[in-house]
Amino acid sequence: MSALPWLHPKRADALVAALQQRILVLDGAMGTMIQRERLDEAAYRGDRFADGFDALHRPEGGAAPTPHDQKGNNDLLCLTRPALIRAIHEAYLEAGADLVETNTFNSTAVSQSDYGLQHLARELNQAGAQLARAACDAAEARDPQRPRFAVGVIGPTSRTASISPDVTDPGFRGVKFDDLVGWYREAANGLLQGGADVLMVETVFDTLNAKAALFAIAEVFEVLGARVPVMVSGTITDASGRTLSGQTAEAFWYSVRHARPLAIGLNCALGAGELRPHVQALSDIADCHVSAHPNAGLPNAFGEYDETPEEMAPVLGEFAAAGLVNIIGGCCGTTPEHISAIAAAVRDLPPRSLPQLAEATA
């Protein structure tokens, strides 16, 4: 990846320069903000999908396929409620975010197949990137001295390559590596066509899935003859301190280090306090930037997140004061209010210095 020139040279150089100067703020949860709107099925479908199928891609003969409920398919809102998604991006930028994530967490063909919309994967990614980039452009127009960056999100998909979905057959796999590569390649192409400044493989619970995504991204860059910065963010699933596929934070880093990411980090699953030791572990060994965007605490009995901005911001401020992070933000349960408080907590603190690690072998 590193031998290729930047696809967007000015924006990539501005991002690298900003990381050297200060801690950058990532946005908060997209899903939390969408849930506030209490959208019904019709709102998710919009005009294009109102009669049970995609009006722009009618099957031959005009017959509608088996209907799928779309309520909860947040990524579809990039097409059916674009003004809402852009407004959420703008709220986070106004709150102090330097980087906003595209609303494309489930915009791979395999994840969209759960809704019968796998044919939209590329379009969803392109539209998501366009909305995020447009919001960034508007923010930069108001404050030209502060560049903003659209982060193209590539989620983990609804499949796992390392773990059998059949408890009676541990050797069985529900997905093939090459299939994952194809789905990720399509998503990455759409994000880049939409103008994403960065690609982020995030909420990685299975490192083999992440490897497929990184392989696909490398293929896309090779075809384009250019690249954008890449971030990777894993998720520690519980108090064991491991990903779902069994790796510690350190093992996760060494498994993806070959991709030379701009940043390695952790997000989701845990609150800030529970995530700290694992961010510390990455900070100690990673020779790239480190990111963290934890949840607003642990979910309560109703699956909701109770940690307030006033409770969360000082904890992440301590991450920064301890020199652990270069990029900080929020995941599930966080809002523009959280991001505003986090931005204030880290504003005057220097970014983590990249360590000079001794060679372990001759």
C-alpha positions as CSV (number, residue, x, y, z in Angstrom):
1,M,0.0,0.0,0.0
2,S,2.7,2.5,1.0
3,A,4.4,2.7,-2.4
4,L,1.4,4.2,-4.0
5,P,0.6,8.0,-4.2
6,W,-2.3,9.5,-2.3
7,L,-5.6,9.5,-4.1
8,H,-6.5,12.9,-2.4
9,P,-3.0,14.4,-1.8
10,K,-4.0,17.6,-0.1
11,R,-6.5,16.0,2.2
12,A,-4.1,13.1,3.1
13,D,-1.3,15.5,3.8
14,A,-3.6,17.7,5.9
15,L,-4.7,14.7,8.0
16,V,-1.1,13.6,8.6
17,A,-0.1,17.1,9.6
18,A,-3.1,17.5,11.9
19,L,-2.2,14.2,13.7
20,Q,1.2,15.6,14.4
21,Q,-0.2,18.7,16.0
22,R,-3.1,17.6,18.1
23,I,-5.4,14.9,19.2
24,L,-8.1,14.5,16.6
25,V,-11.7,14.0,17.5
26,L,-13.8,11.3,15.9
27,D,-17.6,11.5,15.9
28,G,-20.1,9.5,17.9
29,A,-22.8,7.0,17.3
30,M,-24.8,7.1,14.1
31,G,-27.4,4.5,15.3
32,T,-28.1,6.3,18.5
33,M,-28.9,9.5,16.6
34,I,-31.1,7.6,14.1
35,Q,-33.0,5.9,17.0
36,R,-33.9,9.3,18.4
37,E,-36.0,9.9,15.3
38,R,-38.3,6.9,16.0
39,L,-38.6,6.2,12.2
40,D,-41.3,3.7,11.1
41,E,-41.2,1.3,8.2
42,A,-42.5,3.8,5.7
43,A,-39.8,6.3,6.7
44,Y,-37.1,3.8,6.1
45,R,-38.5,2.8,2.7
46,G,-39.1,6.3,1.4
47,D,-40.6,6.6,-2.1
48,R,-38.1,4.4,-3.8
49,F,-39.0,1.3,-1.8
50,A,-42.6,2.2,-0.8
51,D,-44.3,-0.8,-2.6
52,G,-42.0,-3.5,-1.3
53,F,-39.1,-3.5,-3.8
54,D,-36.5,-1.2,-5.3
55,A,-38.3,1.0,-7.9
56,L,-35.1,1.6,-9.7
57,H,-34.2,-2.1,-10.1
58,R,-37.5,-3.9,-10.9
59,P,-37.2,-7.6,-11.5
60,E,-38.0,-8.8,-15.0
61,G,-41.7,-8.9,-15.5
62,G,-42.3,-6.4,-12.8
63,A,-43.0,-9.1,-10.1
64,A,-42.0,-7.9,-6.6
65,P,-39.6,-10.2,-4.7
66,T,-40.5,-11.6,-1.2
67,P,-40.9,-8.4,0.9
68,H,-38.4,-7.7,3.6
69,D,-38.9,-5.3,6.5
70,Q,-36.5,-2.3,6.2
71,K,-37.0,-0.8,9.6
72,G,-33.6,-0.9,11.3
73,N,-31.7,-0.9,8.0
74,N,-29.9,2.4,9.0
75,D,-27.6,2.4,6.0
76,L,-30.6,2.6,3.6
77,L,-31.4,6.0,5.0
78,C,-28.4,7.3,2.9
79,L,-30.7,6.8,-0.1
80,T,-34.2,7.4,1.4
81,R,-33.4,10.1,4.1
82,P,-30.2,11.7,3.0
83,A,-31.0,15.0,4.7
84,L,-31.3,13.3,8.0
85,I,-27.9,11.5,7.7
86,R,-26.2,14.7,6.6
87,A,-27.7,16.6,9.5
88,I,-26.3,14.0,11.9
89,H,-22.8,14.5,10.4
90,E,-23.2,18.2,10.7
91,A,-24.2,18.0,14.3
92,Y,-21.0,16.0,15.1
93,L,-18.9,18.5,13.2
94,E,-20.5,21.4,15.0
95,A,-19.8,19.5,18.3
96,G,-16.1,19.5,17.5
97,A,-15.4,16.3,15.4
98,D,-12.5,16.4,13.0
99,L,-13.5,13.1,11.4
100,V,-17.0,11.8,10.7
101,E,-17.8,8.2,9.9
102,T,-20.0,7.3,6.9
103,N,-23.3,5.6,7.6
104,T,-22.2,2.4,5.9
105,F,-21.5,0.0,8.7
106,N,-23.7,-2.7,7.1
107,S,-23.2,-1.7,3.5
108,T,-21.7,-4.9,2.3
109,A,-23.7,-7.2,0.0
110,V,-23.7,-10.0,2.6
111,S,-25.1,-7.8,5.3
112,Q,-27.7,-6.1,3.0
113,S,-28.8,-9.6,1.9
114,D,-30.6,-9.8,5.2
115,Y,-32.9,-7.1,3.9
116,G,-33.0,-8.3,0.3
117,L,-30.9,-5.3,-0.9
118,Q,-27.6,-6.8,-1.7
119,H,-27.6,-5.2,-5.1
120,L,-27.3,-1.8,-3.4
121,A,-24.0,-2.3,-1.7
122,R,-21.9,-0.2,-3.9
123,E,-24.5,2.6,-4.2
124,L,-25.0,2.7,-0.4
125,N,-21.3,3.2,0.1
126,Q,-21.0,5.8,-2.5
127,A,-24.0,7.7,-1.2
128,G,-22.7,7.5,2.4
129,A,-19.3,8.9,1.5
130,Q,-20.8,11.7,-0.5
131,L,-23.0,12.8,2.4
132,A,-20.1,12.7,4.9
133,R,-17.8,14.5,2.5
134,A,-20.4,17.2,1.7
135,A,-20.9,17.9,5.4
136,C,-17.1,18.2,5.8
137,D,-16.9,20.6,2.9
138,A,-19.5,22.8,4.4
139,A,-17.7,22.8,7.8
140,E,-14.4,23.7,6.1
141,A,-16.1,26.5,4.2
142,R,-17.1,28.0,7.6
143,D,-13.6,27.5,9.1
144,P,-11.0,27.0,6.3
145,Q,-8.1,26.7,8.8
146,R,-9.5,23.5,10.2
147,P,-9.8,20.6,7.7
148,R,-12.4,17.9,8.3
149,F,-12.2,14.3,7.1
150,A,-14.8,11.8,5.9
151,V,-14.0,8.3,7.2
152,G,-15.4,5.5,5.0
153,V,-16.6,2.8,7.4
154,I,-16.3,-0.9,6.5
155,G,-18.1,-3.0,9.1
156,P,-17.3,-6.6,10.1
157,T,-20.3,-8.0,8.1
158,S,-22.9,-10.4,9.6
159,R,-20.6,-13.4,9.1
160,T,-17.4,-14.7,10.8
161,A,-14.7,-16.5,8.9
162,S,-13.0,-18.0,12.0
163,I,-15.9,-19.5,14.0
164,S,-18.4,-22.1,13.1
165,P,-22.0,-21.0,13.3
166,D,-22.9,-24.6,13.9
167,V,-22.1,-25.8,17.5
168,T,-22.3,-29.4,16.4
169,D,-19.7,-28.9,13.6
170,P,-16.7,-26.8,14.8
171,G,-15.0,-27.2,11.5
172,F,-17.8,-25.7,9.5
173,R,-17.6,-22.1,8.2
174,G,-20.5,-20.0,7.0
175,V,-18.4,-17.9,4.7
176,K,-15.3,-18.2,2.6
177,F,-12.4,-15.8,2.7
178,D,-12.6,-15.1,-1.1
179,D,-16.3,-14.2,-0.7
180,L,-15.5,-11.7,2.0
181,V,-12.8,-10.2,-0.2
182,G,-15.3,-9.6,-3.0
183,W,-17.9,-8.0,-0.7
184,Y,-15.3,-5.8,0.9
185,R,-13.8,-4.8,-2.5
186,E,-17.2,-3.6,-3.6
187,A,-17.7,-1.6,-0.5
188,A,-14.3,0.0,-0.7
189,N,-14.8,1.0,-4.3
190,G,-18.1,2.6,-3.5
191,L,-16.6,4.6,-0.6
192,L,-13.7,5.9,-2.7
193,Q,-16.0,6.8,-5.5
194,G,-18.1,8.8,-3.0
195,G,-15.0,10.8,-1.9
196,A,-14.0,9.1,1.4
197,D,-10.7,10.5,2.7
198,V,-9.9,7.5,4.9
199,L,-11.1,3.9,5.0
200,M,-11.7,2.4,8.4
201,V,-12.1,-1.4,9.0
202,E,-13.9,-1.2,12.3
203,T,-15.5,-3.1,15.1
204,V,-13.3,-6.1,14.2
205,F,-14.5,-9.1,16.2
206,D,-12.8,-11.6,13.8
207,T,-9.3,-10.8,12.6
208,L,-9.7,-13.1,9.6
209,N,-12.5,-10.9,8.4
210,A,-10.3,-7.9,8.9
211,K,-7.5,-9.5,6.9
212,A,-10.0,-10.1,4.1
213,A,-11.0,-6.4,4.2
214,L,-7.4,-5.3,4.2
215,F,-6.6,-7.6,1.3
216,A,-9.6,-6.2,-0.6
217,I,-8.5,-2.6,0.1
218,A,-5.0,-3.3,-1.2
219,E,-6.4,-4.8,-4.4
220,V,-8.6,-1.7,-4.9
221,F,-5.6,0.6,-4.4
222,E,-3.5,-1.4,-6.8
223,V,-6.2,-1.1,-9.5
224,L,-6.6,2.7,-8.9
225,G,-2.8,3.2,-8.7
226,A,-3.4,5.4,-5.6
227,R,-4.5,5.0,-2.0
228,V,-6.0,6.7,1.0
229,P,-5.0,6.3,4.7
230,V,-6.4,3.2,6.3
231,M,-7.5,2.8,9.9
232,V,-8.3,-0.5,11.8
233,S,-10.3,-0.7,14.9
234,G,-11.0,-3.9,16.8
235,T,-13.5,-4.7,19.5
236,I,-12.8,-6.4,22.9
237,T,-16.0,-8.3,23.4
238,D,-16.0,-8.9,27.2
239,A,-13.9,-8.9,30.4
240,S,-11.6,-11.6,29.0
241,G,-9.8,-8.8,27.1
242,R,-10.0,-10.7,23.8
243,T,-11.8,-10.3,20.5
244,L,-14.5,-12.8,19.7
245,S,-12.0,-14.8,17.7
246,G,-9.8,-15.1,20.7
247,Q,-7.0,-12.5,20.3
248,T,-5.7,-10.0,22.9
249,A,-5.2,-6.4,21.8
250,E,-1.5,-7.1,21.2
251,A,-2.1,-10.2,19.1
252,F,-4.6,-8.2,17.1
253,W,-2.1,-5.5,16.3
254,Y,0.6,-8.0,15.2
255,S,-2.0,-9.7,13.0
256,V,-2.7,-6.5,11.0
257,R,0.5,-4.6,11.3
258,H,1.6,-5.7,7.9
259,A,-1.0,-3.4,6.3
260,R,0.8,-0.4,7.8
261,P,-2.4,1.4,8.9
262,L,-2.5,5.1,9.7
263,A,-4.0,4.1,13.1
264,I,-4.9,1.1,15.1
265,G,-7.5,1.2,17.8
266,L,-10.5,-0.2,19.7
267,N,-14.1,0.6,19.7
268,C,-17.5,-0.7,20.9
269,A,-18.4,-3.5,23.4
270,L,-16.9,-1.7,26.4
271,G,-17.1,1.6,28.1
272,A,-14.2,3.9,28.4
273,G,-13.1,2.7,31.8
274,E,-13.1,-1.0,30.8
275,L,-11.4,-0.2,27.5
276,R,-8.4,1.7,29.0
277,P,-6.0,-1.2,29.7
278,H,-6.4,-2.5,26.2
279,V,-5.8,0.9,24.7
280,Q,-2.7,1.1,26.9
281,A,-1.5,-2.2,25.5
282,L,-1.8,-1.0,21.9
283,S,-0.2,2.3,22.8
284,D,2.8,0.5,24.2
285,I,3.5,-1.5,21.1
286,A,2.0,0.1,18.0
287,D,4.3,2.1,15.8
288,C,1.4,4.0,14.2
289,H,-1.3,6.3,15.6
290,V,-3.7,4.9,18.2
291,S,-7.5,5.5,18.3
292,A,-10.2,4.8,20.7
293,H,-14.0,5.3,20.5
294,P,-15.7,3.4,23.3
295,N,-19.3,3.1,24.2
296,A,-21.1,5.4,26.6
297,G,-20.6,2.8,29.4
298,L,-22.0,-0.7,29.4
299,P,-25.6,-1.3,28.3
300,N,-28.3,-1.5,30.9
301,A,-31.0,-4.1,31.2
302,F,-32.9,-2.4,28.3
303,G,-29.8,-2.3,26.0
304,E,-29.4,1.5,26.5
305,Y,-26.3,3.4,27.5
306,D,-26.4,5.6,30.6
307,E,-23.0,7.2,30.8
308,T,-23.4,11.0,30.4
309,P,-21.0,13.3,28.6
310,E,-19.9,14.6,32.0
311,E,-19.1,11.1,33.2
312,M,-17.4,9.9,30.0
313,A,-15.3,12.9,29.0
314,P,-13.0,13.0,32.0
315,V,-12.2,9.3,31.5
316,L,-11.2,9.9,27.9
317,G,-9.4,13.1,28.9
318,E,-7.2,10.8,31.1
319,F,-6.5,8.6,28.1
320,A,-5.1,11.7,26.5
321,A,-3.3,13.1,29.5
322,A,-1.5,9.7,29.8
323,G,-0.3,9.9,26.2
324,L,-2.3,6.9,25.0
325,V,-4.2,8.3,22.0
326,N,-4.0,10.3,18.8
327,I,-7.7,10.0,17.8
328,I,-10.6,9.9,20.3
329,G,-14.3,9.6,19.9
330,G,-17.4,7.7,20.8
331,C,-19.3,4.6,19.8
332,C,-22.7,3.2,20.9
333,G,-24.8,5.6,23.0
334,T,-22.7,8.6,22.3
335,T,-24.2,11.8,20.9
336,P,-23.0,15.3,19.8
337,E,-23.2,16.3,23.5
338,H,-20.7,13.5,24.3
339,I,-18.4,14.5,21.5
340,S,-18.5,18.2,22.5
341,A,-17.5,17.3,26.1
342,I,-14.7,14.9,24.8
343,A,-13.4,17.5,22.5
344,A,-13.2,20.0,25.3
345,A,-11.5,17.4,27.6
346,V,-8.6,16.8,25.1
347,R,-8.3,20.2,23.5
348,D,-5.1,21.3,25.2
349,L,-3.4,18.0,25.5
350,P,-0.7,16.8,23.2
351,P,-1.1,13.8,20.9
352,R,0.6,10.5,21.7
353,S,4.2,10.3,20.4
354,L,4.9,7.3,18.1
355,P,7.3,5.0,19.9
356,Q,10.7,4.0,18.5
357,L,10.6,0.3,19.0
358,A,13.7,-1.8,19.2
359,E,14.1,-4.6,16.6
360,A,13.3,-8.0,18.2
361,T,15.3,-10.0,15.6
362,A,18.5,-9.3,13.7
